Amino acid sequence: MSAHDIYLDVTRLVSRAWTKRRSTGIDRVCEAYCRHLRSRARAVVQHRGIVRVLDQRCSVRLFEMLLEPGEHFRLEALRFASLTLPLAPSRIDGKGALYINTSHTDFDLPAHHRWVEECNLRAVYFLHDLIPLTHPRLTSAHAVKRHLGRVRGAIWHGAGVIVNTRATEAELRRFATKRGLELPPVVVAPLASGQVCDASSIPLENAVSSHDVTPDRNAPYFVCLGTIERRKNYRMLLRVWGELSEIYGQTCPKLVIIGQEGRKAEEIFAAYNANPDLANHVTFRTDASDAEAGRLIKGARALLMPSHAEGYGLPVIEALQMGVPVIANDIPSFREIGQGIALLLDITDEAEWRRAIGRFAFENGERDRQLEMMGRFSPPTWASHFAILDPWLDRLKTVPQAQDERMKIECQTV
């Protein structure tokens, strides 16, 4: 790719840095793309339907601010915006260059696709999952409607689509086939682990504060990592831990749930509070840093991932990369990224989850077998991700811009 022939949407990174929220999996992807493309991309920022395209000099400065947000980011961002955005154009002639949106930002909106067309850009969209469409009960009607718009928008208007697993690609192809839609080129590029792994070498005792549920590093405990929301299926684990506490009493293994509060997190906390005994064995860490999360995972008997659905599952990659066993739901994405090492169980069989957790806590046989398999784990890296992506983008740029008949297909309902 030649210099400065990519337009990278960094809207989500701006929002994340402004709100100072913890990074999610999608945020980490946005950061990786910003880091990889910073030397040859121009920044695009959207806000309430207003789009601004920064020149190269201002883009470099914005990328620096987003990748290393300082203590005074808000002040710097306001100063930068006041000096830069009034002069930045909303419409450009991109001469057929690629516009990359890795964050699900606004490509469900007709106005977005009009902007891409008017700017003579070719849009590439990253679809991280189709969960709101395949599992609508796990989210809101509004989220289902918006994600339906994103998937349709990517198919109808995209010059190409990036996905993270073959499982996500299969879901996308099923969606398109069911509706008689023709997909644009699709590339599967697995994601690498992030900062959580970087902390794995730091001693665990430095990560556990005096109020933590695991003050004794020798006590067996398990870790969950992910937003506290219905999709992660933490209520099932709370039921399992209620049974474990009855079986083992004071020797019951501990559970540490690490994650920010998500949609309807109150349902999970209500289930937790309904069983007072759980407070002796289960704790939530809603403010843990990446370093704390990494150290807690490193000391755990296993990472637990009972999610109803995942487009990818970075915590599985991170745990296996740190040599920590994994017990997870038996779903396509975990079969793929677990590389035959993770123990996959049906989440409807709670008794089997209870037995497996007991074995991993107090017996070594099954856990040791998984540890012995760790040597064959081949973790994806960002280098391998972009080794797949870059040649694909180069090929995409050589495809002639044709009239896209997909835009004329009548909308269909789910």
C-alpha positions in Angstrom: 0.0 0.0 0.0 1.3 3.4 -0.9 1.5 6.2 1.7 -1.6 7.9 3.0 -4.1 5.9 0.9 -6.2 4.8 3.8 -8.8 6.7 5.8 -9.1 5.2 9.3 -12.2 5.9 11.5 -11.0 6.6 15.0 -14.3 7.8 16.5 -14.6 5.0 19.0 -11.0 5.6 20.2 -11.7 9.3 20.7 -14.9 8.4 22.7 -13.0 5.8 24.8 -10.2 8.1 25.7 -12.6 10.9 26.5 -14.7 8.8 28.9 -11.6 7.0 30.3 -13.5 3.7 30.2 -11.6 0.4 30.3 -10.8 -1.1 26.9 -13.1 -3.8 25.5 -12.1 -6.3 22.8 -13.3 -4.0 20.1 -11.3 -1.1 21.6 -8.2 -3.3 21.5 -8.8 -4.0 17.8 -9.2 -0.3 17.1 -5.9 0.4 18.9 -4.1 -2.2 17.0 -5.3 -0.9 13.6 -4.4 2.7 14.7 -0.9 1.6 15.7 -0.4 -0.4 12.5 -1.8 2.1 10.0 -0.7 5.4 11.7 2.1 6.1 9.3 0.0 5.8 6.2 -3.5 6.7 7.2 -5.6 9.8 7.6 -8.0 10.1 10.6 -11.8 10.2 10.2 -13.9 11.4 13.2 -17.7 11.4 13.4 -19.9 13.1 15.9 -23.7 13.4 15.8 -23.7 13.0 12.0 -20.9 15.5 11.5 -17.8 14.0 9.8 -14.3 15.5 9.7 -11.4 14.2 7.7 -8.0 15.3 9.1 -4.9 16.0 7.0 -1.8 13.9 7.5 -0.1 16.2 10.0 -3.2 16.5 12.3 -3.9 12.8 11.8 -0.4 11.9 13.2 -1.0 14.1 16.2 -4.4 12.6 16.9 -3.1 9.0 16.6 -0.3 9.9 19.1 -2.9 11.3 21.5 -5.2 8.2 21.2 -2.5 5.6 21.5 -0.9 7.3 24.6 -3.7 9.3 26.2 -2.1 11.4 29.0 -3.5 12.5 32.3 -4.8 15.7 30.7 -6.3 14.1 27.5 -9.5 16.0 27.7 -7.9 19.4 27.9 -5.5 18.5 25.1 -8.4 17.1 23.0 -10.5 20.2 23.4 -7.5 22.4 22.4 -6.8 20.1 19.4 -10.4 20.0 18.3 -10.8 23.8 18.5 -7.8 24.4 16.3 -8.2 21.5 13.9 -11.8 20.5 13.3 -13.1 23.8 12.0 -10.6 23.6 9.2 -11.0 19.9 8.5 -13.3 19.1 5.6 -16.3 16.9 5.8 -16.2 15.9 2.2 -13.1 15.0 0.2 -12.3 13.3 -3.1 -10.7 10.1 -1.9 -10.0 8.9 -5.4 -11.2 5.4 -4.6 -9.0 5.0 -1.5 -10.0 2.6 1.3 -11.9 3.8 4.4 -11.6 1.3 7.3 -14.1 1.2 10.1 -13.1 -1.4 12.8 -15.5 -0.2 15.5 -19.1 -0.8 14.3 -19.4 3.0 14.3 -22.5 4.3 12.4 -22.4 2.1 9.4 -26.0 1.1 10.0 -27.0 4.7 9.0 -27.9 5.7 5.4 -26.1 9.1 6.0 -22.9 7.2 6.6 -23.0 5.4 3.3 -23.9 8.6 1.4 -20.8 10.2 2.9 -18.6 7.3 1.7 -20.1 7.5 -1.8 -19.8 11.3 -2.0 -16.2 11.1 -0.8 -15.3 8.6 -3.5 -14.1 6.1 -0.9 -14.3 2.3 -0.7 -15.4 1.1 2.7 -14.0 -1.8 4.5 -15.9 -2.9 7.7 -14.9 -5.1 10.6 -17.8 -7.2 11.7 -16.9 -8.6 15.1 -19.9 -10.8 15.5 -23.6 -11.2 14.6 -24.7 -12.0 18.1 -27.6 -9.5 18.3 -29.1 -11.2 15.2 -28.3 -14.8 16.2 -29.1 -14.3 20.0 -31.6 -11.4 20.1 -32.9 -12.4 23.6 -29.4 -11.5 25.0 -29.7 -7.8 24.1 -32.3 -5.1 23.4 -34.6 -4.6 20.4 -32.7 -1.3 19.7 -29.4 -3.2 19.6 -30.9 -5.8 17.3 -32.2 -3.1 14.9 -28.9 -1.3 14.8 -26.8 -4.4 14.3 -29.1 -5.6 11.5 -28.4 -2.2 9.9 -24.6 -2.7 10.3 -24.6 -6.2 8.7 -26.8 -5.1 5.8 -24.7 -1.9 5.4 -21.5 -3.9 5.3 -22.9 -6.3 2.7 -24.6 -3.8 0.5 -22.1 -1.0 0.6 -18.8 -2.5 1.7 -15.9 -3.1 -0.7 -14.8 -5.8 1.8 -15.5 -7.2 5.2 -13.1 -8.3 7.9 -14.0 -11.0 10.5 -12.1 -12.5 13.3 -13.0 -16.3 13.0 -14.3 -18.8 10.5 -17.3 -19.1 12.9 -18.2 -15.4 12.3 -17.6 -15.8 8.6 -20.0 -18.8 8.6 -22.7 -16.8 10.4 -22.3 -13.9 7.9 -22.6 -16.3 5.0 -25.7 -17.9 6.5 -27.2 -14.4 6.9 -26.5 -13.5 3.3 -27.6 -16.8 1.8 -30.9 -16.7 3.8 -31.7 -13.3 2.2 -30.3 -13.9 -1.2 -27.5 -11.3 -0.8 -24.1 -11.4 -2.5 -21.3 -10.9 -0.1 -18.3 -8.6 -0.9 -14.9 -10.1 -0.4 -14.5 -11.4 3.2 -11.2 -12.0 5.0 -10.7 -14.0 8.3 -7.9 -12.5 10.4 -7.7 -13.9 14.0 -7.0 -11.4 16.8 -4.0 -11.2 19.1 -4.0 -10.9 22.9 -3.5 -7.6 24.6 -2.2 -5.9 27.7 -3.6 -8.6 30.0 -0.9 -11.0 28.9 1.8 -8.4 29.4 1.3 -8.6 33.1 1.4 -12.3 33.5 5.0 -12.4 34.8 4.3 -10.1 37.8 3.9 -12.0 41.1 0.2 -12.7 41.9 0.5 -11.4 45.5 1.1 -7.9 44.2 -2.3 -8.0 42.4 -4.5 -9.1 45.4 -5.5 -6.4 47.8 -6.5 -7.0 51.4 -10.2 -6.9 50.6 -10.0 -9.4 47.7 -11.7 -12.8 47.8 -8.3 -14.5 47.3 -6.0 -13.2 50.0 -4.2 -16.6 50.2 -2.5 -17.2 46.8 -2.5 -20.9 47.6 -6.3 -21.1 47.9 -7.8 -22.5 44.7 -9.7 -19.9 42.7 -11.1 -19.4 39.2 -11.4 -16.3 37.1 -13.9 -14.9 34.6 -13.0 -12.0 32.4 -15.6 -10.0 30.5 -18.3 -7.3 30.7 -20.8 -8.1 33.4 -23.9 -8.7 31.2 -26.4 -11.3 30.4 -24.5 -12.7 27.4 -21.6 -13.8 29.6 -23.9 -16.2 31.5 -22.5 -15.3 35.0 -25.9 -16.2 36.6 -25.3 -19.8 35.7 -21.9 -19.7 37.4 -23.5 -18.2 40.5 -26.0 -21.1 40.7 -23.0 -23.5 40.3 -21.1 -21.7 43.1 -24.2 -21.9 45.3 -24.1 -25.7 44.9 -20.3 -25.8 45.3 -20.5 -23.9 48.6 -23.0 -26.5 49.9 -20.7 -29.3 48.9 -17.3 -27.9 50.1 -18.3 -25.4 52.8 -15.3 -23.3 53.9 -13.0 -25.1 51.5 -15.1 -24.1 48.5 -13.0 -22.7 45.7 -13.3 -19.0 45.0 -14.5 -17.2 41.9 -13.3 -13.8 40.8 -15.4 -12.1 38.1 -13.4 -9.3 36.4 -15.3 -6.8 34.1 -17.0 -3.5 33.7 -20.7 -3.3 34.4 -22.7 -3.8 31.2 -26.3 -3.8 30.1 -28.7 -5.2 32.8 -25.8 -6.0 35.1 -28.2 -5.4 38.0 -29.8 -8.7 37.1 -26.5 -10.5 37.9 -25.9 -8.6 41.1 -29.5 -9.3 42.2 -28.9 -13.0 41.7 -25.6 -12.7 43.7 -27.3 -10.8 46.5 -30.1 -13.3 46.7 -27.7 -15.9 48.1 -25.8 -14.4 51.0 -23.4 -17.3 51.2 -22.0 -16.3 47.8 -20.2 -13.4 49.4 -17.8 -15.8 51.1 -16.8 -17.3 47.8 -17.4 -14.9 44.9 -16.2 -11.4 44.3 -16.6 -8.9 41.4 -13.7 -6.7 40.3 -15.3 -4.0 38.2 -12.3 -1.7 38.4 -9.4 -4.0 37.8 -6.6 -2.8 35.6 -5.2 -4.9 32.8 -2.2 -5.7 35.0 -4.4 -6.8 37.9 -6.5 -9.0 35.5 -3.4 -10.6 34.1 -1.9 -11.4 37.4 -5.2 -12.9 38.7 -5.6 -15.0 35.6 -2.0 -16.3 35.9 -2.7 -17.6 39.4 -6.1 -19.2 38.7 -6.8 -22.9 38.5 -8.6 -22.1 35.2 -10.3 -19.3 33.3 -14.1 -19.9 33.0 -16.0 -18.7 29.9 -19.6 -19.8 30.0 -20.8 -17.2 27.5 -23.9 -17.9 25.5 -22.3 -16.5 22.4 -19.0 -14.9 21.4 -17.7 -13.7 18.1 -14.1 -14.4 19.3 -13.2 -14.6 23.0 -9.9 -12.8 23.7 -9.8 -14.0 27.3 -9.5 -17.6 26.0 -6.5 -16.7 23.9 -4.9 -14.7 26.8 -5.3 -17.5 29.3 -3.9 -20.2 27.0 -1.0 -17.9 26.1 -0.2 -17.5 29.8 -0.4 -21.3 30.3 -3.7 -21.2 32.2 -6.3 -23.9 31.6 -9.7 -22.9 30.2 -13.2 -24.3 30.8 -15.6 -22.8 28.3 -19.0 -23.2 26.6 -18.9 -25.5 23.6 -19.6 -23.0 20.9 -18.0 -22.7 17.4 -15.7 -19.7 18.2 -14.2 -21.4 21.2 -13.7 -24.7 19.3 -11.8 -22.7 16.8 -9.6 -20.5 19.0 -9.2 -23.1 21.8 -7.2 -25.3 19.4 -8.4 -28.5 21.0 -6.9 -27.5 24.4 -9.7 -25.8 26.2 -12.3 -28.1 28.0 -15.6 -27.3 26.3 -18.8 -28.1 28.1 -22.5 -27.6 27.4 -23.8 -24.7 29.5 -27.2 -26.5 29.9 -25.4 -29.2 31.9 -24.7 -27.3 35.1 -23.9 -30.5 37.0 -21.0 -31.2 34.6 -19.7 -27.6 35.1 -19.9 -28.2 38.9 -18.0 -31.5 38.6 -15.4 -30.0 36.3 -14.7 -27.0 38.5 -14.4 -29.4 41.5 -11.9 -31.5 39.7 -9.8 -28.6 38.5 -9.8 -27.1 42.0 -8.8 -30.2 44.0 -7.4 -32.8 41.5 -4.5 -32.5 39.1 -5.1 -35.2 36.6 -7.5 -33.5 34.1 -6.0 -30.1 34.7 -2.4 -31.4 34.2 -3.5 -33.0 30.9 -4.6 -29.6 29.6 -1.3 -28.0 30.9 0.6 -30.7 29.0 -1.1 -29.6 25.8 -0.2 -26.0 26.2 3.1 -26.5 24.3 1.2 -26.9 21.0 -0.8 -23.7 21.5 0.0 -21.2 18.7 -1.4 -17.8 19.8 -2.3 -15.4 17.0 -0.2 -12.2 16.9 -0.9 -8.8 15.5 2.0 -9.5 13.1 0.2 -12.6 11.8 -3.1 -10.7 11.7 -1.8 -7.9 9.5 0.2 -10.4 7.4 -3.2 -11.7 6.4 -4.9 -8.3 6.2 -2.3 -6.1 4.3 -2.1 -8.2 1.1 -5.9 -8.6 1.1 -6.3 -4.8 1.3 -3.8 -4.4 -1.6 -5.8 -6.9 -3.7 -9.0 -5.1 -2.8 -7.7 -1.8 -4.1 -7.2 -3.4 -7.5 -10.8 -4.5 -7.9 -12.6 -2.1 -10.3 -15.3 0.1 -8.6 -18.4 -1.4 -10.3 -22.0 -0.4 -9.9 -23.2 -2.2 -6.8 -26.4 -3.9 -7.5 -26.6 -5.1 -3.9 -27.7 -1.5 -2.9 -30.9 -2.1 -4.9 -32.0 -5.2 -3.0 -35.1 -4.6 -1.0 -34.6 -4.6 2.8 -35.8 -7.8 4.4 -36.6 -8.4 8.1 -34.9 -10.8 10.4 
